[in-house]
């Protein structure tokens, strides 16, 4: 995640779920007290009694969807977490995240993917990265409590799997996300020896250079810190690798050093090799620390963009052991997209064909934020998401899906309400 705005990036940077449309619709349409509990889907103000912080709806023992064999996840981006964290006490955050995770279980989901490092920062206690501004309001300020510790406990109390979502290379994307003085990205950019080499400015943003061994080690160490200190079930990377649209100046010094030392790869292959090296190191580190912890990546749904713009060789990751445990392409287009090659049914078949390594699972990233968006090929029928899951289940390598993103499940509107009800019904039938 500073590059050109792609569907998921636009939603992460600008769109927010609004209102309690889904919660109200479920309360009116569905019968039974269980669905009334969806009222907290949009977050609430967290002002509940201390006793409400305990898992009051679904416990791990009662969760009937965890072991369905289908990975059913939802992304919690920093935008989903910001309003729940800033200015809140630990109890208020605990109440709010408990309510959100209860809703995930009631929806039929079994996995939450929480963004814990969006900008070379930390929504957890870290010795390597400063506290996130999305907790304290200002990057580097003291954290009164540990959000990731709360989320791990809350998820596991409900039988949910929880993964820590890390953006490896992005330091900032705008002036408003500028790093603090304690941020390693700031230090390297302030140092004339490493400025525009280890850390490079692209537009208004700052990015770690994937070619630098010290950068790779920092990212690997950051992953190791999470896996060692928290009982997360997985580490998750999204689609941010090399910034989109960069020219040769981005890594001129690093590439010059590479060729001077005898390197013969063309620049594009050099960049892809740098990303491959990091991915392999993260995979090895995660598995060496905890055999029960997974590592997965959610790239863009357009393979050509991944290869030529992000410099991520996703086909290789899907075909060889030792890179990832799962791939989750963001297939954010509907069945009626004006470009035939982008239509959902075409894309899932395409990605299914890339899966050559049996140990690598295929999950499908679904655009909950785009339901009803005709420009993206979605219909007004209210059944696109359910249909996407059903059609994905017919693919030989399919193992699950991820919804982007949590707050968008609670957007107001008749189409959104129908989509969520139809998907919920489908998930509860299996």
Residue pairs with C-beta under 8 A, 6 or more apart in sequence:
1 8
1 9
1 12
1 118
1 167
1 170
1 173
1 238
1 239
1 240
2 170
2 172
2 173
2 174
2 202
2 203
2 204
2 205
2 207
2 243
3 9
3 202
3 240
3 243
3 244
3 245
3 309
4 244
4 245
5 13
6 239
6 244
6 300
6 305
7 330
7 332
7 367
7 370
7 376
8 238
8 239
8 300
8 330
8 332
8 365
8 367
8 404
11 367
11 369
11 404
11 405
11 408
12 77
12 78
12 79
12 405
13 173
15 369
15 408
16 79
16 407
17 42
17 80
17 369
17 405
17 406
17 407
17 408
17 409
17 410
17 411
18 42
18 407
18 410
18 411
18 412
19 42
19 410
19 411
19 412
20 39
20 41
20 42
20 410
20 412
21 410
21 411
21 412
21 413
21 416
21 417
22 38
22 41
22 409
22 410
22 411
22 412
22 416
22 417
22 420
23 38
23 39
23 40
23 41
23 42
23 410
24 39
25 414
25 417
25 420
25 421
26 35
26 36
26 38
26 417
26 420
26 421
27 35
27 36
27 38
27 39
29 417
29 421
30 421
34 106
35 106
37 57
37 102
37 103
37 106
38 103
38 106
38 107
40 96
40 99
40 100
40 102
40 103
41 99
41 100
41 103
41 409
41 410
42 407
42 410
43 83
43 84
43 96
43 99
43 100
43 407
44 95
44 96
44 99
45 92
46 84
46 88
46 91
46 92
46 93
46 95
46 96
47 92
47 95
48 95
50 91
52 95
52 98
53 91
53 94
53 95
53 98
54 98
55 98
55 102
55 154
55 157
55 158
56 98
56 102
57 102
57 105
57 106
57 158
58 102
58 105
58 106
58 158
58 159
59 157
59 158
59 159
60 66
60 156
60 157
60 158
60 159
61 159
62 159
63 105
63 110
63 158
63 159
63 160
65 72
65 105
65 108
65 109
65 110
65 427
66 110
66 159
66 160
66 161
68 110
68 430
70 393
70 399
70 400
70 401
70 430
71 110
71 111
71 326
71 361
71 363
71 399
71 400
71 401
71 402
72 108
72 109
72 110
72 111
72 400
72 401
72 427
73 109
73 110
73 111
73 112
73 113
73 161
73 163
73 363
73 400
73 401
73 402
73 403
74 104
74 109
74 111
74 112
74 113
74 402
74 403
74 404
74 405
74 406
74 409
75 113
75 115
75 165
75 402
75 403
75 404
75 405
75 406
76 100
76 112
76 113
76 114
76 115
76 165
76 405
76 406
77 115
77 118
77 165
77 404
77 405
77 406
78 115
78 118
78 123
78 132
78 134
79 405
79 407
80 115
80 405
80 406
80 407
81 114
81 115
81 123
81 134
81 147
82 134
84 93
84 96
84 97
84 100
85 93
85 123
85 134
85 135
85 147
86 134
86 135
86 136
86 137
87 137
88 96
89 144
89 145
90 144
90 145
90 150
93 145
93 147
93 150
94 150
94 154
97 150
97 151
97 154
98 154
100 406
101 112
101 154
101 155
101 158
101 160
102 158
104 112
104 158
104 160
104 406
105 158
105 159
105 160
106 424
107 409
107 420
107 423
107 424
107 427
108 423
108 424
108 426
108 427
108 428
109 160
109 403
109 427
110 159
110 160
110 161
111 160
111 161
111 162
111 163
111 233
111 400
111 402
112 151
112 155
112 160
112 161
112 162
112 163
113 162
113 163
113 165
113 234
113 236
113 402
114 123
114 148
114 151
114 162
114 163
114 164
114 165
115 123
115 165
115 167
116 122
116 123
116 124
116 147
116 148
116 164
116 165
116 166
116 226
117 123
117 129
117 132
117 165
117 166
117 167
117 222
118 132
118 134
118 167
118 170
119 132
119 133
119 139
119 167
119 170
119 171
119 172
119 173
119 177
119 179
120 129
120 170
120 171
120 172
120 179
120 183
120 184
120 185
120 208
121 129
121 130
121 131
121 132
121 133
121 139
121 179
121 183
122 128
122 129
122 130
122 131
122 132
123 131
123 132
123 134
123 135
123 147
123 148
124 146
124 147
124 148
124 149
124 164
124 226
124 229
124 230
125 143
125 146
125 149
125 229
126 222
126 225
127 225
128 184
128 218
128 221
128 222
128 225
129 183
129 184
129 222
130 139
130 140
130 179
130 180
130 182
130 183
131 139
131 140
131 141
131 142
131 143
132 139
133 139
133 141
133 177
135 143
135 147
136 142
136 143
138 180
139 179
139 180
139 183
140 180
140 181
140 182
140 183
148 164
148 226
148 230
148 232
149 230
151 162
152 162
152 230
152 231
152 232
155 161
155 162
156 162
156 231
161 233
161 234
162 232
162 233
162 234
163 232
163 233
163 234
163 235
163 236
163 294
163 296
164 226
164 230
164 232
164 234
164 235
164 236
165 236
165 237
165 238
166 219
166 222
166 223
166 226
166 235
166 236
166 237
167 237
167 238
167 240
168 208
168 219
168 237
168 240
168 241
168 278
169 207
169 208
169 210
169 215
169 219
169 240
169 241
169 242
169 243
170 205
170 207
170 208
170 240
171 179
171 183
171 185
171 186
171 189
171 199
171 205
171 206
171 207
171 208
172 178
172 179
172 185
172 204
172 205
172 206
173 204
173 205
174 204
174 205
175 204
177 205
179 185
179 186
179 189
179 206
180 186
181 187
184 218
185 199
185 206
185 208
188 194
188 195
188 198
188 199
189 195
189 196
189 199
189 201
189 206
196 253
197 209
197 212
197 253
197 254
198 208
198 209
198 212
198 214
198 215
199 206
199 207
199 208
199 209
200 206
200 207
200 209
200 250
200 251
201 207
202 243
202 245
202 246
202 250
205 243
207 243
208 215
208 218
208 219
209 215
209 250
209 251
209 254
210 216
210 241
210 242
210 271
210 274
210 275
210 278
210 311
211 251
211 254
211 255
211 258
211 270
211 271
211 274
212 254
216 274
216 277
216 278
216 281
219 278
219 282
220 278
220 281
220 282
220 285
223 235
223 282
223 285
223 286
224 285
224 289
226 232
226 235
227 235
227 285
227 286
227 289
227 290
227 293
228 289
232 293
233 292
233 293
233 294
234 293
234 294
234 295
234 296
234 325
235 282
235 286
235 293
235 294
235 295
235 296
236 295
236 296
236 297
236 298
237 279
237 282
237 295
237 296
237 297
237 298
238 297
238 298
239 298
239 299
239 300
239 306
239 310
239 312
239 330
240 310
241 275
241 310
241 311
241 312
242 250
242 271
242 275
242 309
242 310
242 311
243 250
244 305
244 309
244 310
245 309
248 255
248 267
251 267
251 270
251 271
255 267
255 270
258 265
258 270
263 270
265 273
268 308
268 311
271 311
272 307
272 311
272 312
272 313
274 311
275 310
275 311
275 312
275 313
276 313
276 316
276 323
279 297
279 317
279 323
279 324
280 322
280 323
282 295
283 295
283 322
283 323
283 324
283 325
284 322
286 293
286 294
286 295
287 293
287 295
294 325
294 326
295 324
295 325
296 324
296 325
296 326
296 327
296 328
296 361
296 363
297 312
297 314
297 317
297 324
297 326
297 327
297 328
298 327
298 328
298 329
298 330
298 363
298 365
298 402
299 306
299 310
299 312
299 314
299 327
299 328
299 329
299 330
300 306
300 310
300 329
300 330
301 329
301 330
301 331
301 332
301 333
301 347
301 351
301 365
302 342
303 314
303 315
303 350
303 354
306 312
306 313
306 314
307 313
307 314
307 315
314 327
314 329
314 354
315 354
316 323
317 323
317 324
317 327
317 360
318 327
318 354
318 355
318 356
318 357
318 360
318 362
319 354
319 355
319 356
319 357
320 356
320 357
321 357
321 359
321 360
323 360
324 360
325 359
325 360
325 361
326 360
326 361
326 362
326 363
326 399
327 351
327 354
327 355
327 360
327 361
327 362
327 363
328 362
328 363
328 364
328 365
328 402
329 347
329 351
329 364
329 365
330 365
330 367
330 404
331 344
331 347
331 348
331 351
331 364
331 365
331 366
331 367
332 365
332 366
332 367
332 370
332 376
332 404
333 342
333 343
333 344
333 347
333 367
333 376
333 377
334 343
334 344
334 370
334 373
334 376
334 377
334 378
334 379
334 384
335 343
335 344
335 345
335 377
335 378
335 379
335 384
335 387
336 343
336 374
336 377
336 378
336 379
337 343
337 344
337 376
337 377
338 377
340 346
342 377
343 377
344 377
344 388
344 391
345 391
348 364
348 388
348 391
348 392
348 395
348 398
349 395
351 362
351 364
352 362
352 395
352 396
352 397
352 398
355 362
355 396
355 397
361 397
361 399
361 400
362 395
362 397
362 398
362 399
363 398
363 399
363 400
363 401
363 402
364 388
364 392
364 398
364 400
364 401
364 402
365 401
365 402
365 404
366 385
366 388
366 389
366 401
366 402
366 403
366 404
367 376
367 378
367 404
368 385
368 403
368 404
368 405
368 408
368 409
368 419
369 404
369 405
369 408
369 411
370 376
370 378
371 378
371 382
371 384
371 385
371 415
371 416
371 419
372 378
372 379
372 380
372 413
372 415
372 416
372 419
374 380
378 384
380 415
381 418
382 414
382 415
382 417
382 418
382 419
382 421
382 422
383 418
383 419
383 422
384 419
385 403
385 419
385 420
385 422
385 423
386 419
386 422
386 423
386 425
386 426
388 401
389 401
389 423
389 426
389 427
390 426
392 398
392 401
403 409
409 420
